[in-house]
Amino acid sequence: LHAIAASAIAMMSEFEGNVQNLSNTVWAYASRQVVHHPLMASISAPSLRTIHLFDPQTLSNTAWAFAKVGVQDETLLYSIASASINMITAFDGQNLANIAWSFSIMTVTHMPLIHAIASS
C-alpha cells in the first residue's frame, strides 16, 4: 500500500479535478487502517482548494477517513464543517452520523456544525 500511496501522491494533480477520487483514496486507506501521512497531506491540500465541489458523501467520508486513522488536520476539518453546514439539509442519516462521529473522535468542537446536525 505504501508504493500505491507514492504513486497516488505523484498523480495528485490529476485527482484534484475529481473530488470523488480524493475522497475514495483517503477512505480506502482508512478502511484498511493504514496511516500514510504524506498521502493524507497530499489529499488535504487539493481538498481544501476544491471543498466547494464536495457533496455530503465526500465530505462525510473524508472526515471519517481522517478521524479513523487519527490524522488531525484542523484546517481541513473546519473547512469540511463549513461546507457541511451549507448543505446540511442534503445529508442523509449516514452522512450525519459519519460527520458527528468524526468530529467527536477528533475532539474538534465546531458549534455551528453541531447545531446544524442537531436541527436536521
C-alpha positions as CSV (number, residue, x, y, z in Angstrom):
1,L,0.0,0.0,0.0
2,H,2.9,2.4,0.6
3,A,4.0,2.0,-3.1
4,I,0.5,2.8,-4.2
5,A,0.4,5.8,-1.9
6,A,3.6,7.1,-3.5
7,S,2.1,6.7,-7.0
8,A,-1.1,8.4,-5.8
9,I,0.9,11.3,-4.4
10,A,2.7,11.7,-7.8
11,M,-0.6,11.8,-9.6
12,M,-2.4,14.1,-7.1
13,S,-2.7,16.9,-9.6
14,E,-4.9,14.6,-11.7
15,F,-7.0,13.8,-8.6
16,E,-7.8,17.4,-7.9
17,G,-10.3,17.7,-10.7
18,N,-12.3,14.8,-9.3
19,V,-13.2,15.1,-5.6
20,Q,-14.5,11.6,-5.6
21,N,-11.0,10.3,-6.3
22,L,-9.7,12.3,-3.3
23,S,-12.3,11.0,-1.0
24,N,-12.2,7.4,-2.3
25,T,-8.4,7.3,-1.9
26,V,-8.3,8.5,1.7
27,W,-11.3,6.3,2.5
28,A,-9.6,3.2,1.1
29,Y,-6.5,3.7,3.3
30,A,-8.6,4.5,6.4
31,S,-10.8,1.5,5.9
32,R,-7.7,-0.7,5.9
33,Q,-6.4,1.3,8.9
34,V,-3.3,2.3,7.1
35,V,-1.8,5.7,8.0
36,H,0.3,7.2,5.3
37,H,1.0,10.8,6.5
38,P,2.4,12.1,3.2
39,L,-0.6,10.8,1.3
40,M,-3.0,12.3,3.9
41,A,-1.2,15.7,3.5
42,S,-1.3,15.4,-0.3
43,I,-5.0,14.8,-0.2
44,S,-5.7,17.6,2.3
45,A,-4.3,20.4,0.1
46,P,-6.4,19.8,-3.0
47,S,-9.4,19.0,-0.8
48,L,-9.1,22.5,0.7
49,R,-9.0,24.0,-2.7
50,T,-12.0,22.1,-4.1
51,I,-14.1,21.7,-0.9
52,H,-16.9,23.7,-2.6
53,L,-17.3,20.7,-5.1
54,F,-17.7,18.1,-2.4
55,D,-21.1,16.6,-1.8
56,P,-22.4,15.3,1.5
57,Q,-21.0,11.8,1.0
58,T,-17.5,13.0,0.0
59,L,-17.5,15.5,2.9
60,S,-18.5,12.8,5.5
61,N,-16.3,10.1,4.0
62,T,-13.3,12.4,4.0
63,A,-13.9,13.5,7.6
64,W,-14.5,9.8,8.6
65,A,-11.2,8.7,7.0
66,F,-9.1,11.3,8.7
67,A,-10.7,10.5,12.0
68,K,-10.4,6.7,11.5
69,V,-6.6,6.9,11.1
70,G,-6.2,9.7,13.7
71,V,-4.8,12.4,11.4
72,Q,-5.9,15.6,12.9
73,D,-6.0,18.2,10.2
74,E,-7.9,21.0,11.8
75,T,-7.8,23.3,8.8
76,L,-9.4,20.6,6.6
77,L,-11.9,19.7,9.4
78,Y,-13.1,23.3,9.8
79,S,-13.4,23.5,6.0
80,I,-15.5,20.3,5.9
81,A,-17.6,21.7,8.8
82,S,-18.3,24.9,6.9
83,A,-19.1,23.2,3.7
84,S,-21.3,20.7,5.5
85,I,-23.4,23.4,7.2
86,N,-24.1,25.0,3.8
87,M,-25.7,21.8,2.6
88,I,-26.8,20.1,5.8
89,T,-30.3,19.5,4.5
90,A,-28.9,17.3,1.7
91,F,-27.2,15.0,4.3
92,D,-28.8,11.6,4.9
93,G,-28.6,9.8,8.2
94,Q,-25.3,8.0,7.4
95,N,-23.6,11.3,6.3
96,L,-24.8,13.0,9.5
97,A,-23.6,10.1,11.7
98,N,-20.2,10.0,10.0
99,I,-19.6,13.7,10.4
100,A,-20.8,13.7,14.0
101,W,-18.6,10.7,14.8
102,S,-15.6,12.1,13.0
103,F,-15.6,15.4,14.9
104,S,-16.2,13.7,18.2
105,I,-13.3,11.3,17.7
106,M,-11.0,14.1,16.7
107,T,-12.2,16.2,19.6
108,V,-12.8,19.1,17.3
109,T,-15.6,21.3,18.5
110,H,-17.4,23.2,15.8
111,M,-20.6,24.5,17.5
112,P,-22.3,25.7,14.3
113,L,-21.9,22.2,12.8
114,I,-23.2,20.6,16.0
115,H,-26.2,22.9,15.9
116,A,-26.8,22.2,12.2
117,I,-26.6,18.4,12.8
118,A,-28.9,18.7,15.8
119,S,-31.5,20.6,13.9
120,S,-31.5,18.2,10.9
